């Protein structure tokens, strides 16, 4: 039997939040948990995101574009190259038009502006 590709796995509700601002991580955690998501962990930089994704195997990674060590796109590329099969949802205080080319080059990744984050928006992004 052939193993499905990463993007063909059903997406669940466990989330890893990656953002360098603790306040945003706390707010996102509260918002997503209230919407029924299980936040498996939170980290504040790209290197920690790579380790946490491998350790926790979340079904969704909410990944800030602007991190102190690696940008979110570099982290996403490394996750995919490393065989991490999580749904990747990039986020930023800027809107998607700021990242149009980079998002278009990676159609399996989704984007939600931080101001638009909600449980419903996250479910739609990975649905």
N, C-alpha and C positions, 0 to 999 in steps of 0.2 A: 504494500500500500504506500502510495506517495505521501510524503510529509507536506502539509499545506504551507504556503508562503506566509510570512508574518502578517501581512495585511489581510489575510483571509480568516484569521482566528476571530471568534466572537469577542467583542469588547465587553468587559465587565465594569465593575465600579470601584476598583482599588486605584488610588491615585498617589503619585509621588509629586510633591510640590517643590519646585526648584526656583528660588528667587533670593537675591541678596538682601532684600529688605524684610526683616523679621515681622514688621507690622503687616506687610502684605501677606506673608505666609500665614500669619495668625488669622487674618480676615478671610483669606481664601479657605483655610481649613474650616472655620466656623460656617461659612456659607455653603461649602460643599458637603460637610457632614449633615447640616440641616436638610440638604436636598437628598440625603440618602447615600452619598458616596462614603467609602471607607478610606480615610487618608492614612496610607501605610507609613508615610514619613515626610519629612521636610528637610531640605538642605539649602545652603546659601551660595554654592559655587559649582562650577562645571565639573571639577575633579571629584567632588563629593557626589555629584549627581551620577557620574559614571559608576562609582562604587555602590551607591545606594540602589541604583536600578538593577545591577547584577545581584545584589544581596536580597532585595525585597521583591523583585519580579512584579512590579505593579502593572496593572493592565493599561493605565493611562499615566503619562508623564506631562504635567503642566510645567512648561519650561520657559523661563524668562529669556528674552533675546539678549538682554544686556547683563552679563555676569562679570565679576571682577577678574577671573582668570581666563576663561574661554567664552566666546559668545555662544548663545543658544543654538545657533545653526551648526557650529563646530561640534557641540555636544551631541546634537541630534545625529549628525553624520557619524560620529564615533559610536553611538549607541547602535545604529543600524549596521555598521561595519562589524561590530562585536556580536551581532546576532540577537540583540535585545529586541523582543517582539512586542513592545508596548506601543500603544497609540500615542503619537507625539503631538501635543498641542502647544504651540509657541504662544507667548503672550508678551505684551509690552504696553507701556503707557501711550505709545504712538499707535496710530491705526495701521491696518494692513497695507495701505497704499505705500507706506514707507519701506515695505519689504516685498513688494509685488514680485520682482524678478526672482528673488531667492525662494519665495513660496511657490512660484510657478515652476521652478526647477525641481521641486520636490512635492509632487501632488498628493503623496500619502500623508503629508503633514498638514495639520490644521492650524488656524490662528484665531485667537480671541483677544481683543483689546482688553486691558485690565478693567477699564470702566464698564465693559459689557459682560464680565464674568458672572455667571450664574450656573446653577446646577443644570438648568434647561439648556443653556448655551453650550456647556461642556458635553452634555449628552448628544446634542445635535452635531457638534463638531466631530465626535467619534462614531456617531451612529451610522 
